Amino acid sequence: MKDCKLIIESQRKMFHTGITKDISFRLDMLGQLKDSIERYEKDIIDALYKDFKKSAFETYETEIGVTLQEINYFIENLEKWTKPKNVKTPIFHFPAKSKIYKEPYGVVFIIAPWNYPFQLTLSPLIGAIAAGNCGIITVSQKVSNISEVLNKIILESFNEDYIKFIPGGSSISKEILNEKLDYIFFTGSTSVGKSIMKIASENLTPITLELGGKSPTIVDIDVDIPLAAKRIIWGKFINAGQTCIAPDYILVQRDIKDELINEMKKYIVEFYGQNPKESEDYPRIINKDQYDRLSKLLLNGNILHGGRTDEGELYIEPTLIDNITWEDEIMKEEIFGPILPILEYENIYDVIETVNTYPKPLALYLFTDNEDTEEKIIENISYGGGCINDTILHLSSPYLPFGGVGNSGMGRYHGKESFNTFTHEKSVFKNSKILDLKFRYPPYTKSELNLIRKFLK
């Protein structure tokens, strides 16, 4: 492999040829990526099964399908997005004109995590390509099997002077981050995000951070309890809970707590059977370190359902826990696994106060049929994004920007917002030679001061 500095230099040379800015080129590259994904579909499914024991359905639903949908959306809209935009010009500048031009940053670096390694590598890359950039991408070394497939896809789709995949995740990221880049896009933990932002600040490199946090699920008394339970269990235990926007804990109105718990238990069994270890649809924990961390969290509170583990298989059963307080270890960090604590509340104002006491979450889910409650939660709690009466699905829409706020991240992407993220908007003011008003130039008089006051009031 070339030295990182040489890779960046080669990509910058290609970028300066101007070819990546050509709309036809960008569309061709997106088409090549789509063709390659479709060609390697079986390999992607096999690789993610080896890395996670993830089912073919879940892989297509959460990794392949949403990525192909994103590419199709870009191909359909790219020409429209790239056109210069005429904007208003203040009347006192008449007959000048103002335009905003869309231009790529240059060489971008995309660092993807291990939990959805295919989608979270390629989704930002699609935006970078569409915006006209060159790019270097890497994914966590924890997912060696899908990393191999990603490398094949990138090698077959692109020249390495244009798009380069470098295996290694964090180990290679440090080396690349020390070079001068034009944009950094990171998905991962808040702690690592802070260190990357610190490095980026040394070169004043713009950055997007897609991080995480403890995403609450609020279950109001005015709710369809069976449906809420069904959708919470689905959202929590996809990928064995290893999802940055998974419901991290439940806040349920105390009068319906027992009924909700009973319904959630029912759906765990309905989805994964009496022994989820035998289910073909229930994934495994990514590695021993994560397994050990999660196993310790099972010591918190009272296990209502689940709790069985198998270190050899990196298996942790879907688990419900109550008798939890905010002082317990499980409430001090994002769980990122198949353990769901259940806390109760009396009224919605308690919920607002509780959630606002802690760092702003990446996602929030509210189950209610009460529009006043819905309005109170949306208006009074700051969070990245979320759903009403469902979980996870806001992530799947190309029409909704996705991103965090505060400790859960900065910047956003998906659909047009991915294009915007990797695009610099260049403002251009074009003046006329017809009028050249004398009063704008020194020396100034009192009458000219009065005149400018009228114009700029």
Secondary structure as UniProt FT lines:
FT   HELIX           4..17
FT   HELIX           19..21
FT   HELIX           23..39
FT   HELIX           41..52
FT   HELIX           56..59
FT   HELIX           60..64
FT   HELIX           65..82
FT   STRAND          85..87
FT   HELIX           91..93
FT   TURN            94..95
FT   STRAND          97..104
FT   STRAND          107..112
FT   TURN            117..118
FT   HELIX           119..131
FT   STRAND          134..139
FT   TURN            141..142
FT   HELIX           144..157
FT   TURN            160..162
FT   STRAND          163..165
FT   TURN            167..169
FT   HELIX           170..177
FT   STRAND          183..187
FT   HELIX           190..202
FT   TURN            203..204
FT   STRAND          207..210
FT   STRAND          216..219
FT   HELIX           225..237
FT   HELIX           238..241
FT   TURN            244..245
FT   STRAND          249..253
FT   HELIX           254..256
FT   HELIX           257..272
FT   HELIX           276..278
FT   TURN            280..281
FT   HELIX           288..297
FT   TURN            298..299
FT   STRAND          302..305
FT   STRAND          309..310
FT   HELIX           311..313
FT   STRAND          315..316
FT   STRAND          319..322
FT   TURN            326..327
FT   HELIX           329..331
FT   STRAND          339..345
FT   HELIX           348..357
FT   STRAND          363..367
FT   HELIX           371..380
FT   STRAND          385..388
FT   HELIX           393..396
FT   TURN            398..399
FT   HELIX           406..408
FT   STRAND          409..410
FT   HELIX           416..421
FT   STRAND          423..430
FT   HELIX           438..440
FT   HELIX           446..455
//
